Amino acid sequence: MVQNSVARSAIGFAAIAAIFLATDSKAQDSSVPYEEKSFSSPEGWAMAHSLSSALNLGSAPAENMTLWKWELEAELSSIPHLSREERRVGFGGFKSEDMNKSPVFGRARLNLGLPAGFTAQLSWTPSLEIKGARPDDLYGLALERSLVSNGRWQLGGRLHAVRGHARSDVTCSRRIARIEPGTPGNPFGCTEPSRDRIRMDQQGAELMLSRSMGSGRWQSFIAYASTRMDPFTAVEAKLFDSDHNASLGSKGTVETYSVGASFAASPRWRLSAAFSYTPLDVRRPPLRERANGDFSSFRVALAWRQ
């Protein structure tokens, strides 16, 4: 009976994951120029940096939740502020783009206990617009489980993915569009806010090593994640009253290192915090030498269990 329940749960989750992890089938408009960019090019780095803000990482060590019990979780993570030089990514690294939108990224999670010690996680980011940027049907899915445990020490595994888009006026921001085209403040001639859309698709795996402290209410952890990214950006802008439509794509894998702690304030409430670091390389003009474009983030999460 238990084996049948586990099998049905595994098959059901595999079917959902297969649909969720499927490559986005929406092809770009054939009439719009498309360019595949290197992952370390200025444009490729900008897309990887944007997707890094939405990495679907574990907020606490995996645990064996009671079957079909659920938990609600809210997570907030920081997004680093970029200098003008770091934002010089357009047209091969010669145009500064308005990448400093929201300073934070948030998501809500529903964690559900499954048979055989697995936990499924479905996450969603609200479509709130901040400084011209807005998530668009941005969802996450994860499956995690404790792999090895000896009481105080535990090694957990996690599969994770994100699907969805974000819209913004990165190419021509509202502020730039108000400046007279062709002047030093608006040298590329933006006449109105652009309508840019980036696909946030990514999937990967994470390992987390944790240790219980004291009475077990505190848990410290370190984690390593490898994430495959498949961003695609569609640009719609007016430059000097001429339509500028383009699409860019890139593919690459990033590694993320995290350290953090989790505290069970009560049987129902849990608070966790973590610092994550994702190395990102970028080759900037004029010499195209490698530069440091790493992404770092501080994350906090609050969970309430049924």
C-alpha positions in Angstrom: 0.0 0.0 0.0 2.8 2.4 1.0 4.8 1.4 -2.1 1.8 2.1 -4.3 1.3 5.5 -2.7 4.9 6.4 -3.2 4.8 5.3 -6.8 1.7 7.3 -7.6 3.2 10.3 -5.9 6.5 10.0 -7.8 4.7 9.5 -11.2 2.4 12.4 -10.5 5.2 14.7 -9.6 7.3 13.6 -12.5 4.5 14.4 -14.9 4.1 17.9 -13.4 7.8 18.4 -13.5 8.1 17.3 -17.1 5.5 19.9 -18.1 7.0 22.6 -15.9 10.6 22.0 -17.0 9.8 21.7 -20.7 11.6 24.3 -22.8 9.5 27.4 -23.6 7.9 26.7 -27.0 7.1 30.3 -27.7 9.4 31.2 -30.6 10.4 34.7 -31.2 8.8 36.8 -34.0 10.6 35.8 -37.2 10.4 39.4 -38.4 12.5 40.6 -35.4 16.3 40.2 -35.6 17.6 37.5 -33.2 21.1 37.2 -31.9 22.5 34.4 -29.7 24.9 36.0 -27.1 27.8 34.4 -25.3 27.0 33.9 -21.6 30.0 36.2 -20.7 29.2 38.9 -23.2 27.8 42.2 -21.7 24.3 41.3 -22.8 24.6 37.7 -21.7 25.9 38.7 -18.3 23.1 41.2 -17.9 20.5 38.5 -18.5 22.3 36.1 -16.2 22.5 38.8 -13.5 18.7 39.4 -13.8 17.9 35.6 -13.6 20.2 35.3 -10.5 17.8 37.5 -8.6 15.2 34.8 -9.0 17.3 31.8 -8.1 15.0 29.2 -6.4 17.3 28.2 -3.6 16.5 26.3 -0.4 15.8 28.6 2.6 16.3 25.9 5.3 17.5 22.3 5.6 15.2 19.6 4.1 13.1 17.8 6.6 10.6 14.9 6.6 7.2 16.8 6.7 4.2 14.9 7.8 2.4 13.4 4.8 0.1 15.9 3.1 0.8 18.6 5.7 1.5 22.0 4.3 3.5 25.1 5.1 3.3 28.7 3.9 6.5 30.6 3.5 7.4 34.2 2.5 10.9 34.9 1.3 12.6 38.2 0.5 16.1 38.6 -1.0 18.3 41.6 -1.8 19.4 42.6 -5.3 22.8 44.4 -5.6 22.9 48.0 -6.9 24.9 48.3 -10.1 27.2 51.2 -11.0 26.9 53.1 -14.3 29.9 51.2 -15.6 28.4 47.9 -14.6 25.2 48.8 -16.4 27.0 49.5 -19.7 25.8 46.4 -21.4 23.7 47.5 -24.5 25.1 47.4 -28.0 27.9 45.1 -27.0 28.8 47.1 -23.9 28.6 50.7 -25.0 25.1 51.7 -23.9 24.1 52.1 -20.2 20.9 50.3 -19.4 18.5 51.0 -16.5 19.1 47.7 -14.6 18.6 49.2 -11.1 14.9 48.5 -10.6 13.7 46.9 -7.4 16.3 46.4 -4.6 14.6 43.2 -3.5 13.0 40.1 -4.9 10.1 38.4 -3.1 8.2 35.1 -3.4 5.6 33.1 -1.6 6.0 29.4 -1.2 3.6 26.5 -0.5 5.5 23.5 0.9 3.7 20.1 0.9 4.8 16.9 2.6 4.9 13.9 0.2 5.4 10.1 0.7 8.9 8.7 1.2 10.1 11.9 2.9 9.9 14.2 -0.1 8.7 17.8 0.1 7.2 19.6 -2.9 7.5 23.4 -3.1 5.4 25.7 -5.4 6.4 29.3 -5.4 4.9 32.5 -6.9 6.1 36.1 -7.2 3.4 38.7 -7.1 3.1 40.9 -10.2 3.9 44.2 -8.4 5.5 46.9 -10.6 8.5 48.8 -9.1 10.3 51.5 -11.1 8.8 50.2 -14.4 9.7 46.5 -13.7 7.1 43.8 -13.1 7.2 40.0 -12.8 4.8 38.3 -15.2 3.5 34.8 -14.3 6.7 34.0 -12.5 6.5 30.6 -10.8 8.9 28.1 -9.2 8.8 24.4 -8.5 11.1 22.3 -6.3 11.4 18.8 -4.8 13.7 18.2 -1.8 14.5 15.4 0.6 16.9 14.5 3.3 19.5 12.1 1.9 21.7 11.2 4.8 21.2 12.0 8.5 22.9 10.9 11.8 21.0 13.0 14.2 23.0 16.3 14.3 24.4 16.3 10.8 22.3 16.1 7.6 22.8 16.1 3.9 19.8 17.2 1.8 19.2 17.3 -1.9 16.9 19.6 -3.9 15.8 19.9 -7.5 14.5 23.4 -8.5 13.2 25.4 -11.4 11.7 28.7 -12.3 9.4 29.6 -15.2 8.0 32.9 -16.2 8.9 36.4 -17.5 9.5 39.9 -16.3 8.6 43.2 -18.1 10.5 46.5 -17.7 11.8 49.6 -19.4 15.5 48.7 -19.2 16.5 49.9 -22.7 14.7 53.3 -22.4 13.6 54.2 -18.9 10.8 56.7 -18.2 13.5 59.1 -16.8 15.7 58.9 -19.9 12.8 59.2 -22.3 11.9 62.6 -20.7 15.3 64.0 -21.7 15.7 65.6 -25.1 16.9 62.9 -27.6 20.5 63.3 -28.8 21.6 65.3 -25.8 24.3 64.0 -23.4 21.6 62.7 -21.0 19.9 60.8 -23.8 22.6 60.1 -26.5 20.8 57.1 -28.1 17.5 59.0 -28.6 15.0 57.3 -26.4 11.6 59.0 -27.1 9.4 56.9 -24.9 9.7 54.1 -22.3 10.7 50.8 -23.9 8.7 47.6 -23.6 11.3 44.9 -22.8 10.5 41.4 -21.8 12.9 38.8 -20.4 12.3 35.1 -20.0 13.5 33.9 -16.5 13.7 30.1 -17.2 16.2 28.2 -15.2 16.5 24.8 -13.5 19.1 23.0 -11.4 20.1 21.0 -8.3 21.3 21.9 -4.8 23.0 20.1 -2.0 22.8 21.4 1.6 24.8 20.2 4.6 23.3 21.2 7.9 24.0 20.8 11.6 21.5 21.0 14.5 22.7 23.0 17.5 21.6 23.0 21.1 18.1 21.6 21.5 17.7 21.3 17.7 15.8 24.5 17.3 18.8 26.1 15.6 20.3 24.7 12.4 23.2 26.1 10.5 23.9 25.1 6.9 26.1 25.5 3.9 24.8 24.8 0.3 26.0 24.4 -3.2 23.7 24.8 -6.2 24.2 24.4 -10.0 21.7 26.1 -12.2 21.2 26.0 -15.9 19.8 29.3 -17.3 18.0 29.9 -20.6 17.2 33.6 -20.8 15.6 35.3 -23.8 15.0 39.0 -24.1 12.7 40.9 -26.5 13.3 44.6 -26.9 10.7 47.1 -28.2 12.0 50.7 -28.1 11.7 54.0 -30.0 15.1 55.6 -30.8 14.9 59.0 -32.5 11.2 58.1 -33.5 12.3 54.9 -35.3 11.2 51.5 -34.0 14.1 49.4 -32.6 12.9 45.8 -32.2 15.4 43.1 -31.3 15.6 39.8 -29.5 18.6 38.3 -27.6 19.2 34.8 -26.2 21.9 33.1 -24.2 22.5 29.8 -22.3 24.8 29.0 -19.5 25.3 27.4 -16.1 26.0 29.2 -12.8 27.2 28.0 -9.4 25.9 29.4 -6.2 27.4 29.0 -2.7 25.2 29.7 0.4 25.7 29.9 4.1 22.9 30.4 6.6 20.9 29.4 9.7 17.3 28.4 10.5 15.5 28.9 13.9 12.3 27.1 14.9 10.6 29.7 17.1 7.8 27.3 17.8 6.3 24.1 16.3 4.5 26.4 13.8 6.9 29.2 13.1 10.3 29.1 11.5 12.7 32.0 10.6 15.7 31.5 8.4 18.4 33.7 6.9 21.2 33.1 4.3 23.9 34.8 2.3 24.4 33.5 -1.3 27.2 34.2 -3.7 27.0 33.5 -7.5 30.3 34.0 -9.5 29.5 35.6 -12.9 32.2 36.5 -15.5 31.7 39.3 -18.1 34.0 40.5 -20.9 33.6 44.3 -21.3 34.9 46.5 -24.1 37.2 47.7 -25.4 39.7 44.9 -24.7 37.1 42.3 -23.8 39.1 41.2 -20.7 37.3 39.3 -18.0 35.8 41.4 -15.3 34.1 40.6 -12.0 30.3 40.7 -12.3 29.4 38.5 -9.4 25.9 38.4 -7.9 25.5 38.3 -4.1 22.3 38.3 -2.1 21.0 38.2 1.5 17.8 36.2 2.0 15.3 36.0 4.8 12.3 33.7 5.1 9.4 33.3 7.5 7.4 30.1 7.5 4.1 29.1 9.2 3.2 25.4 9.4 -0.3 24.0 9.5 
